[in-house]
Amino acid sequence: MANFCPNCGAKLRAGVKFCGSCGQKLSVAQTTQQTINNQQTSAEGIVLKSSAPISDKRLSWAAMGYFACGCAMVVGLIVFAFARENDSDNAILLGAIILIGGLIGIFIVAQMDKDSVDNQLDELRLMKFKFVHDVTADEIFNRLQPALKAVWGEQVTFDRRDEIISVTHGKTIYDIGLNDDGTFIVHWHKSLGNAIFSTDWTYSGMCRKIRTDTAVIAYELQRQFNVDD
């Protein structure tokens, strides 16, 4: 059993009442969300079994890459410092090469990690969740509002543009769109404030939040209309 904060997606210790990462107050139901076997995928779309975050598909070796490059930089500094004390030109050159190689490696891993996050964010926009036919936007709007307010309280706001229901949580907007094949998508995009103030260094945290929010919205919508696998 893995527990995650419904607000920021951070992993939680069992029995905690507040998230140690963002300070979100937690209920008993929110601290028992499952991530194992959370979704069932078929030709009819994805069915979520809980509101746990969508699985993280980032590069599993990214952390190891950062660690290896960091170790290389430390080794390079040690060799460089030792060589200067012993006035060894060859060792100084070797230390400089290792140090620069580690630094370049960190930038390469960071770019590859960012590309992986970008791909995952794009995939989240395209995910099709199983739904029911002949449901109006009014029905979705009326049922989803109380369900999400029970989870996020006053942190969530709603908007309606024709057949598109928009849910804003934090600085991210989620448009719920119905497809003709009986599925729906949760198309995320940044609010103006998020677009201005976010940087590449916040991508991992933003991706975690979007994976969390998308799961909550899709699960609550499916639950309101009794969608199962």
Backbone as JSON, one array per atom type, in Angstrom:
{
  "sequence": "MANFCPNCGAKLRAGVKFCGSCGQKLSVAQTTQQTINNQQTSAEGIVLKSSAPISDKRLSWAAMGYFACGCAMVVGLIVFAFARENDSDNAILLGAIILIGGLIGIFIVAQMDKDSVDNQLDELRLMKFKFVHDVTADEIFNRLQPALKAVWGEQVTFDRRDEIISVTHGKTIYDIGLNDDGTFIVHWHKSLGNAIFSTDWTYSGMCRKIRTDTAVIAYELQRQFNVDD",
  "N": [[0.86, -1.19, 0.0], [0.69, 2.13, -0.93], [0.81, 5.48, 0.01], [-0.29, 8.72, -0.97], [-0.15, 12.29, -1.2], [-3.11, 14.07, -1.9], [-2.98, 16.61, -2.89], [-0.34, 17.5, -3.67], [0.95, 15.19, -4.45], [3.06, 14.01, -3.1], [4.79, 11.35, -1.38], [3.38, 9.72, 1.44], [3.69, 9.06, 4.96], [2.31, 6.37, 6.85], [-0.71, 7.04, 8.56], [-0.4, 9.8, 8.98], [-1.58, 13.17, 9.47], [-1.2, 15.5, 8.16], [0.29, 16.64, 5.11], [3.74, 16.33, 4.69], [5.12, 17.68, 2.76], [3.58, 19.75, 1.42], [1.83, 20.61, 3.36], [-0.88, 20.03, 3.3], [-4.0, 19.29, 4.77], [-5.11, 16.1, 5.75], [-7.53, 13.54, 5.22], [-8.83, 10.44, 6.54], [-9.64, 8.83, 4.42], [-8.19, 9.92, 2.32], [-5.58, 9.21, 2.92], [-5.33, 6.58, 2.37], [-5.13, 5.87, -0.27], [-4.64, 3.8, -3.08], [-1.91, 2.8, -5.16], [-1.12, 0.58, -6.46], [-2.0, -1.56, -9.08], [-3.9, 0.3, -10.01], [-5.33, 1.05, -12.23], [-7.39, -0.01, -14.96], [-7.04, -0.9, -18.23], [-8.58, -0.87, -21.37], [-10.08, -1.46, -24.63], [-12.18, 0.23, -24.46], [-11.32, 2.31, -22.97], [-9.59, 3.82, -20.12], [-10.1, 2.69, -16.82], [-10.22, 3.85, -13.61], [-9.35, 2.58, -10.45], [-8.97, 3.76, -8.06], [-8.24, 7.0, -6.6], [-5.56, 7.42, -6.7], [-2.32, 8.73, -7.77], [-1.65, 8.94, -11.34], [0.4, 6.51, -12.92], [3.93, 6.99, -12.72], [6.01, 7.6, -15.4], [8.56, 8.39, -15.81], [12.12, 8.48, -16.59], [13.71, 5.79, -15.15], [16.37, 5.61, -14.53], [17.33, 8.11, -14.15], [17.87, 9.31, -11.62], [20.05, 7.76, -10.82], [21.82, 8.51, -12.79], [22.25, 11.25, -12.2], [23.48, 10.89, -9.71], [25.81, 9.42, -10.38], [27.17, 11.25, -12.03], [27.54, 13.32, -10.2], [29.25, 12.04, -8.39], [31.45, 11.7, -10.06], [32.23, 14.36, -10.4], [33.04, 14.98, -7.8], [35.2, 13.2, -7.49], [36.84, 14.22, -9.5], [37.45, 16.77, -8.43], [38.88, 16.0, -6.15], [41.1, 14.67, -7.29], [42.14, 16.8, -8.74], [42.8, 18.64, -6.69], [44.7, 17.14, -5.23], [46.65, 16.82, -7.2], [47.55, 19.43, -7.59], [48.81, 19.97, -5.2], [50.96, 18.28, -5.42], [52.12, 19.21, -7.64], [51.67, 18.15, -10.26], [51.31, 18.12, -13.57], [50.03, 16.41, -15.41], [48.21, 15.01, -13.78], [46.69, 17.12, -12.88], [45.44, 17.87, -15.27], [44.01, 15.51, -15.76], [42.25, 15.5, -13.54], [40.79, 17.84, -14.1], [39.55, 17.08, -16.48], [37.89, 14.95, -15.63], [36.24, 16.33, -13.83], [34.97, 18.27, -15.48], [33.75, 16.51, -17.26], [31.89, 15.24, -15.56], [30.25, 17.43, -14.96], [29.23, 18.13, -17.49], [27.88, 15.76, -17.95], [25.81, 15.9, -16.04], [24.21, 17.97, -17.1], [23.43, 16.72, -19.49], [21.95, 14.49, -18.55], [19.96, 15.89, -17.18], [18.63, 17.18, -19.3], [17.65, 14.98, -20.73], [16.0, 13.88, -18.8], [14.14, 15.94, -18.53], [13.01, 15.86, -21.1], [11.77, 13.38, -20.91], [9.85, 13.92, -18.94], [8.35, 15.86, -20.31], [7.28, 14.27, -22.39], [5.66, 12.57, -20.89], [3.82, 14.39, -19.81], [2.54, 15.19, -22.15], [1.37, 12.76, -22.86], [-0.49, 12.46, -20.82], [-2.45, 14.29, -21.54], [-3.63, 12.98, -23.65], [-4.78, 10.69, -22.72], [-7.45, 8.39, -22.67], [-10.35, 8.02, -20.87], [-12.67, 5.64, -19.71], [-16.19, 6.07, -20.12], [-19.7, 6.93, -19.97], [-22.42, 6.84, -22.32], [-24.53, 9.43, -23.73], [-24.6, 11.53, -21.8], [-24.98, 14.7, -20.44], [-23.31, 17.92, -20.49], [-24.25, 19.5, -18.45], [-25.09, 17.63, -16.5], [-22.63, 16.5, -15.81], [-21.33, 18.76, -14.81], [-22.94, 19.41, -12.59], [-22.71, 17.15, -10.94], [-19.97, 16.74, -10.58], [-18.9, 18.98, -9.31], [-19.6, 19.05, -6.37], [-18.32, 16.66, -5.66], [-15.54, 17.05, -6.18], [-15.08, 19.3, -4.6], [-15.37, 18.17, -2.12], [-13.0, 16.84, -1.94], [-10.91, 18.73, -2.47], [-11.78, 21.09, -1.36], [-12.09, 24.62, -1.02], [-10.05, 25.13, -2.74], [-10.48, 24.51, -5.34], [-11.91, 25.53, -8.43], [-14.59, 26.1, -10.81], [-15.59, 26.14, -14.28], [-17.55, 26.78, -17.18], [-17.81, 26.24, -20.57], [-19.76, 26.09, -23.14], [-19.82, 22.83, -24.16], [-17.63, 22.09, -22.71], [-16.19, 21.39, -19.64], [-14.39, 23.06, -17.21], [-11.9, 22.65, -14.79], [-10.19, 24.18, -12.24], [-7.33, 23.87, -10.38], [-5.09, 24.88, -8.05], [-2.58, 26.3, -9.96], [-3.21, 25.22, -12.34], [-5.22, 24.28, -15.1], [-7.86, 22.12, -15.94], [-9.43, 20.75, -18.6], [-12.37, 19.05, -19.27], [-13.27, 16.86, -21.68], [-15.7, 15.33, -23.73], [-15.74, 12.39, -25.69], [-16.85, 10.94, -28.84], [-16.81, 8.19, -28.72], [-17.6, 7.27, -26.28], [-15.8, 7.87, -24.26], [-13.73, 10.0, -22.18], [-11.52, 12.82, -21.96], [-8.95, 14.4, -19.97], [-7.8, 17.33, -20.32], [-5.02, 19.03, -19.6], [-3.77, 22.33, -18.92], [-1.64, 25.17, -18.43], [-2.38, 27.82, -16.16], [-2.36, 31.42, -16.55], [-0.69, 32.52, -14.58], [0.87, 30.3, -13.84], [2.16, 29.75, -16.24], [3.8, 31.97, -16.49], [5.46, 32.02, -14.19], [6.53, 29.45, -13.79], [9.38, 27.27, -14.18], [11.91, 25.34, -15.94], [13.06, 23.88, -13.93], [11.07, 23.22, -12.21], [9.59, 21.26, -13.33], [9.41, 18.5, -12.64], [8.0, 18.49, -10.2], [5.65, 19.73, -11.08], [4.73, 17.86, -12.93], [4.19, 15.72, -11.23], [2.09, 16.81, -9.74], [0.14, 17.16, -11.76], [-0.26, 14.52, -12.58], [-1.43, 13.59, -10.25], [-3.72, 15.27, -9.94], [-5.13, 14.76, -12.34], [-5.81, 12.07, -12.0], [-7.51, 12.22, -9.74], [-9.65, 13.8, -10.72], [-10.56, 12.25, -12.94], [-11.2, 9.81, -11.67], [-13.16, 10.58, -9.79], [-15.15, 11.51, -11.51], [-15.8, 9.19, -12.98], [-16.72, 7.66, -10.84], [-18.99, 9.04, -10.04], [-20.74, 8.45, -12.09], [-20.93, 5.76, -12.03], [-19.05, 4.16, -13.45], [-17.42, 1.25, -14.35], [-15.09, -1.53, -14.7]],
  "CA": [[0.0, 0.0, 0.0], [1.46, 3.37, -0.99], [-0.05, 6.63, 0.25], [0.19, 9.94, -1.62], [-0.92, 13.49, -0.92], [-4.0, 14.39, -3.01], [-2.73, 17.98, -3.35], [0.94, 17.65, -4.37], [1.42, 13.89, -4.92], [4.19, 13.53, -2.31], [4.53, 10.11, -0.66], [3.03, 9.97, 2.83], [3.84, 8.0, 5.95], [1.02, 5.87, 7.31], [-1.31, 7.64, 9.74], [-0.16, 11.23, 9.12], [-2.76, 14.0, 9.3], [-0.84, 16.61, 7.27], [1.37, 16.33, 4.17], [5.01, 16.94, 5.08], [5.66, 18.46, 1.65], [2.82, 20.97, 1.13], [1.03, 20.99, 4.51], [-2.29, 19.74, 3.09], [-4.67, 18.48, 5.79], [-5.51, 14.85, 5.15], [-8.56, 12.74, 5.87], [-8.49, 9.02, 6.56], [-9.83, 8.29, 3.08], [-7.13, 10.4, 1.44], [-4.31, 8.6, 3.26], [-5.37, 5.16, 2.06], [-5.26, 5.7, -1.7], [-3.76, 2.78, -3.59], [-1.31, 3.01, -6.47], [-0.9, -0.72, -7.07], [-3.15, -1.98, -9.89], [-4.88, 1.38, -9.86], [-6.11, 1.3, -13.44], [-7.68, -1.09, -15.89], [-7.08, -0.33, -19.57], [-9.2, -1.71, -22.4], [-10.43, -0.72, -25.85], [-13.18, 1.22, -24.09], [-10.69, 3.38, -22.21], [-9.01, 3.52, -18.81], [-10.97, 2.75, -15.64], [-9.42, 3.99, -12.4], [-9.89, 1.89, -9.29], [-8.83, 4.69, -6.93], [-7.79, 8.33, -7.04], [-4.1, 7.52, -6.57], [-1.73, 9.37, -8.96], [-1.34, 8.17, -12.54], [1.75, 5.95, -12.81], [5.03, 7.82, -13.18], [6.76, 6.92, -16.46], [9.84, 9.07, -16.03], [13.27, 7.6, -16.71], [14.05, 5.22, -13.85], [17.79, 5.72, -14.27], [17.73, 9.52, -14.06], [18.48, 9.56, -10.31], [21.37, 7.13, -10.84], [22.67, 9.34, -13.65], [22.66, 12.42, -11.41], [24.4, 10.43, -8.66], [27.08, 9.05, -11.0], [27.83, 12.48, -12.47], [27.97, 14.02, -8.99], [30.43, 11.33, -7.88], [32.55, 12.02, -10.97], [32.7, 15.71, -10.09], [33.78, 14.92, -6.52], [36.48, 12.54, -7.78], [37.65, 15.17, -10.25], [37.94, 17.78, -7.5], [39.91, 15.39, -5.3], [42.3, 14.47, -8.11], [42.66, 18.13, -9.08], [43.42, 19.21, -5.49], [45.9, 16.35, -4.93], [47.65, 17.08, -8.23], [48.11, 20.77, -7.39], [49.73, 19.88, -4.07], [52.15, 17.56, -5.88], [52.6, 19.9, -8.84], [51.66, 17.19, -11.37], [50.51, 18.67, -14.65], [49.17, 15.37, -15.99], [47.12, 14.73, -12.84], [45.8, 18.3, -12.91], [44.64, 17.75, -16.48], [43.07, 14.41, -15.56], [41.21, 15.95, -12.61], [39.94, 18.81, -14.79], [38.72, 16.34, -17.46], [36.84, 14.22, -14.89], [35.32, 17.33, -13.29], [34.18, 18.83, -16.58], [32.91, 15.43, -17.77], [30.76, 15.09, -14.64], [29.38, 18.6, -15.11], [28.52, 17.97, -18.76], [26.97, 14.64, -17.77], [24.62, 16.36, -15.32], [23.37, 18.72, -18.05], [22.84, 15.76, -20.43], [20.9, 13.73, -17.84], [18.86, 16.81, -16.89], [17.87, 17.4, -20.53], [16.93, 13.74, -21.05], [14.95, 13.76, -17.8], [13.13, 16.92, -18.9], [12.31, 15.33, -22.27], [10.91, 12.31, -20.43], [8.71, 14.56, -18.27], [7.52, 16.47, -21.36], [6.53, 13.21, -23.06], [4.62, 12.09, -20.0], [2.8, 15.43, -19.74], [1.77, 15.11, -23.4], [0.56, 11.53, -22.81], [-1.62, 12.67, -19.91], [-3.49, 15.0, -22.29], [-4.23, 12.09, -24.64], [-5.38, 9.51, -22.08], [-8.9, 8.25, -22.79], [-10.95, 7.33, -19.73], [-13.99, 5.08, -20.03], [-17.32, 6.84, -19.6], [-21.01, 6.44, -20.41], [-22.99, 7.62, -23.41], [-25.74, 10.24, -23.5], [-24.5, 12.34, -20.58], [-24.85, 16.1, -20.82], [-22.34, 18.71, -19.74], [-24.94, 19.95, -17.22], [-25.03, 16.55, -15.52], [-21.25, 16.42, -15.33], [-21.07, 19.97, -14.02], [-23.69, 19.36, -11.33], [-22.25, 16.05, -10.09], [-18.53, 16.78, -10.31], [-18.56, 20.06, -8.38], [-19.55, 18.64, -4.97], [-17.35, 15.57, -5.47], [-14.19, 17.6, -6.11], [-15.0, 20.19, -3.44], [-15.19, 17.31, -0.95], [-11.59, 16.45, -1.92], [-9.99, 19.87, -2.48], [-12.35, 22.25, -0.68], [-12.17, 25.87, -1.76], [-8.9, 25.26, -3.64], [-10.88, 24.17, -6.7], [-12.96, 26.36, -9.03], [-15.17, 25.48, -12.0], [-16.05, 27.03, -15.35], [-18.31, 26.06, -18.2], [-17.83, 26.86, -21.9], [-20.52, 25.17, -23.99], [-19.76, 21.44, -23.71], [-16.36, 21.86, -22.02], [-16.14, 21.7, -18.21], [-13.03, 23.36, -16.79], [-11.62, 22.57, -13.36], [-8.92, 24.83, -11.91], [-6.79, 23.5, -9.08], [-3.79, 25.52, -8.02], [-2.36, 27.14, -11.14], [-3.4, 24.37, -13.52], [-6.61, 24.16, -15.55], [-8.14, 20.82, -16.54], [-10.65, 20.75, -19.42], [-12.94, 17.72, -19.45], [-13.9, 16.78, -22.99], [-16.34, 14.05, -24.04], [-15.51, 11.86, -27.03], [-18.0, 10.23, -29.42], [-16.7, 6.75, -28.49], [-17.95, 6.94, -24.9], [-14.68, 8.12, -23.36], [-13.46, 11.42, -21.97], [-10.12, 13.19, -21.7], [-8.72, 15.5, -19.03], [-6.75, 18.08, -21.02], [-4.47, 20.03, -18.69], [-2.93, 23.42, -19.43], [-1.25, 26.09, -17.37], [-3.0, 29.13, -16.05], [-1.42, 32.49, -16.91], [0.31, 32.64, -13.51], [1.77, 29.15, -13.92], [2.96, 29.89, -17.45], [4.79, 33.04, -16.3], [6.39, 31.82, -13.09], [7.14, 28.13, -13.74], [10.64, 27.12, -14.88], [12.23, 23.95, -16.23], [13.46, 23.19, -12.7], [9.86, 22.83, -11.47], [8.84, 20.32, -14.15], [9.13, 17.24, -11.95], [6.92, 18.74, -9.26], [4.44, 20.02, -11.85], [4.27, 16.6, -13.49], [3.61, 14.94, -10.13], [0.8, 17.42, -9.41], [-0.8, 16.9, -12.84], [-0.62, 13.11, -12.48], [-2.32, 13.46, -9.1], [-5.0, 15.95, -10.21], [-5.82, 14.05, -13.41], [-6.39, 10.86, -11.42], [-8.62, 12.59, -8.87], [-10.78, 14.25, -11.55], [-11.09, 11.13, -13.71], [-11.79, 8.83, -10.77], [-14.41, 11.11, -9.22], [-16.15, 11.57, -12.57], [-16.25, 7.82, -13.22], [-17.46, 7.2, -9.66], [-20.3, 9.68, -10.02], [-21.61, 7.84, -13.11], [-20.87, 4.31, -11.85], [-18.27, 3.52, -14.5], [-16.54, 0.2, -13.85], [-14.44, -2.3, -15.75]],
  "C": [[0.89, 1.24, 0.0], [0.51, 4.54, -0.86], [0.56, 7.88, -0.36], [-0.73, 11.1, -1.27], [-1.81, 13.82, -2.11], [-3.76, 15.77, -3.6], [-1.46, 18.09, -4.18], [1.51, 16.34, -4.88], [2.58, 13.31, -4.16], [3.81, 12.25, -1.56], [4.34, 10.41, 0.82], [3.37, 8.78, 3.71], [2.46, 7.6, 6.46], [0.56, 6.64, 8.55], [-1.11, 9.13, 9.9], [-1.43, 12.01, 8.83], [-2.5, 15.2, 8.39], [0.3, 16.16, 6.36], [2.64, 17.06, 4.6], [5.62, 17.8, 4.0], [4.93, 19.79, 1.45], [1.94, 21.43, 2.3], [-0.45, 20.71, 4.39], [-2.84, 18.88, 4.23], [-5.27, 17.26, 5.12], [-6.62, 14.18, 5.94], [-8.14, 11.29, 5.83], [-8.59, 8.43, 5.17], [-8.69, 8.69, 2.16], [-5.8, 9.73, 1.72], [-4.29, 7.11, 2.98], [-5.58, 4.92, 0.57], [-4.23, 4.7, -2.21], [-3.19, 3.18, -4.94], [-1.08, 1.68, -7.19], [-2.17, -1.16, -7.81], [-4.27, -0.95, -9.86], [-5.77, 1.53, -11.09], [-6.26, 0.07, -14.31], [-7.84, -0.46, -17.27], [-7.67, -1.33, -20.56], [-9.47, -0.86, -23.61], [-11.44, 0.37, -25.56], [-12.6, 2.36, -23.27], [-10.22, 2.91, -20.84], [-10.08, 3.65, -17.73], [-10.07, 2.81, -14.41], [-10.12, 3.32, -11.23], [-9.76, 2.72, -8.01], [-8.35, 6.02, -7.47], [-6.3, 8.52, -6.83], [-3.5, 8.09, -7.85], [-1.53, 8.4, -10.12], [0.12, 7.73, -12.46], [2.8, 6.88, -13.41], [5.85, 7.04, -14.2], [8.08, 7.61, -16.75], [10.97, 8.05, -16.08], [13.7, 7.11, -15.33], [15.53, 5.41, -13.51], [18.24, 7.16, -14.09], [18.43, 9.81, -12.73], [19.89, 8.96, -10.25], [22.33, 7.93, -11.7], [23.17, 10.58, -12.93], [23.71, 12.03, -10.37], [25.78, 10.13, -9.24], [27.86, 10.3, -11.43], [28.33, 13.29, -11.28], [29.21, 13.38, -8.4], [31.65, 11.64, -8.74], [33.12, 13.41, -10.68], [33.49, 15.74, -8.8], [35.15, 14.3, -6.73], [37.4, 13.5, -8.53], [38.23, 16.26, -9.36], [39.05, 17.24, -6.62], [41.21, 15.21, -6.06], [42.96, 15.8, -8.43], [43.4, 18.74, -7.88], [44.72, 18.47, -5.15], [47.02, 16.66, -5.92], [48.3, 18.45, -8.04], [49.12, 20.75, -6.24], [51.05, 19.24, -4.48], [52.72, 18.11, -7.18], [52.73, 18.94, -10.03], [50.72, 17.69, -12.46], [49.55, 17.64, -15.24], [47.98, 15.07, -15.09], [46.14, 15.91, -12.79], [44.88, 18.23, -14.12], [43.59, 16.65, -16.34], [41.92, 14.82, -14.64], [40.25, 16.92, -13.28], [39.01, 18.1, -15.78], [37.58, 15.61, -16.75], [35.79, 15.19, -14.36], [34.4, 17.89, -14.37], [33.25, 17.76, -17.17], [31.69, 15.19, -16.9], [29.76, 16.22, -14.78], [28.56, 18.5, -16.4], [27.49, 16.84, -18.65], [25.69, 15.04, -17.06], [23.67, 17.11, -16.25], [22.69, 17.77, -19.05], [21.71, 14.98, -19.77], [19.7, 14.63, -17.56], [18.0, 17.05, -18.13], [17.05, 16.17, -20.9], [15.78, 13.53, -20.07], [13.81, 14.71, -18.11], [12.33, 16.44, -20.11], [11.35, 14.22, -21.87], [9.67, 12.86, -19.75], [7.78, 15.18, -19.31], [6.67, 15.43, -22.07], [5.39, 12.71, -22.19], [3.48, 13.1, -19.88], [1.93, 15.42, -21.0], [0.86, 13.88, -23.4], [-0.65, 11.71, -21.91], [-2.77, 13.38, -20.61], [-4.27, 14.07, -23.21], [-4.91, 10.88, -24.02], [-6.89, 9.52, -22.24], [-9.44, 7.43, -21.63], [-12.36, 6.86, -20.11], [-15.1, 5.9, -19.38], [-18.62, 6.2, -20.08], [-21.53, 7.35, -21.51], [-24.17, 8.45, -22.91], [-25.74, 10.94, -22.15], [-24.26, 13.78, -21.01], [-23.78, 16.79, -19.98], [-22.95, 19.23, -18.44], [-24.87, 18.89, -16.14], [-23.62, 16.41, -14.94], [-20.95, 17.58, -14.39], [-21.72, 19.87, -12.63], [-23.18, 18.27, -10.38], [-20.79, 16.19, -9.68], [-18.16, 17.86, -9.3], [-18.53, 19.61, -6.92], [-18.53, 17.54, -4.69], [-15.94, 16.11, -5.31], [-14.03, 18.57, -4.95], [-14.83, 19.38, -2.15], [-13.72, 16.88, -0.81], [-10.68, 17.65, -1.7], [-10.54, 21.1, -1.77], [-12.42, 23.47, -1.58], [-10.98, 26.09, -2.69], [-9.27, 25.02, -5.1], [-11.99, 25.11, -7.16], [-13.4, 25.71, -10.34], [-15.59, 26.54, -13.01], [-16.73, 26.17, -16.4], [-18.31, 26.86, -19.49], [-18.48, 25.87, -22.86], [-20.44, 23.76, -23.42], [-18.48, 21.11, -22.94], [-16.48, 22.3, -20.56], [-14.68, 21.93, -17.83], [-12.92, 23.34, -15.28], [-10.26, 23.2, -13.12], [-8.51, 24.45, -10.51], [-5.36, 24.01, -9.01], [-3.66, 26.45, -9.21], [-2.52, 26.34, -12.43], [-4.88, 24.21, -13.82], [-6.77, 22.82, -16.26], [-9.48, 20.9, -17.28], [-11.12, 19.31, -19.62], [-13.71, 17.71, -20.76], [-14.46, 15.4, -23.25], [-16.06, 13.66, -25.49], [-16.73, 11.09, -27.52], [-17.98, 8.74, -29.12], [-17.0, 6.36, -27.04], [-16.79, 7.05, -23.93], [-14.58, 9.63, -23.12], [-11.97, 11.62, -21.74], [-10.09, 14.29, -20.65], [-7.51, 16.27, -19.57], [-6.24, 19.2, -20.12], [-3.77, 21.14, -19.47], [-2.69, 24.41, -18.3], [-2.14, 27.32, -17.36], [-1.95, 30.18, -16.4], [-0.32, 32.61, -15.87], [1.32, 31.51, -13.56], [2.69, 29.28, -15.12], [4.07, 30.93, -17.28], [5.87, 32.65, -15.31], [7.03, 30.44, -13.05], [8.43, 28.12, -14.56], [10.88, 25.63, -15.13], [12.55, 23.18, -14.95], [12.24, 22.75, -11.89], [9.07, 21.75, -12.2], [8.48, 19.04, -13.41], [7.98, 17.4, -10.97], [5.6, 19.0, -9.97], [3.86, 18.73, -12.43], [3.61, 15.74, -12.42], [2.23, 15.48, -9.77], [-0.24, 17.09, -10.49], [-1.21, 15.43, -12.84], [-1.62, 12.88, -11.36], [-3.69, 14.04, -9.4], [-5.81, 15.21, -11.28], [-6.51, 12.8, -12.87], [-7.6, 11.17, -10.56], [-9.85, 12.96, -9.69], [-11.4, 13.08, -12.29], [-11.79, 10.12, -12.81], [-13.14, 9.31, -10.22], [-15.51, 11.18, -10.27], [-16.69, 10.17, -12.88], [-17.09, 7.3, -12.05], [-18.86, 7.78, -9.62], [-21.28, 9.03, -11.0], [-21.48, 6.31, -13.13], [-20.16, 3.58, -12.99], [-17.38, 2.46, -13.85], [-15.96, -0.57, -15.02], [-15.21, -3.56, -16.1]]
}
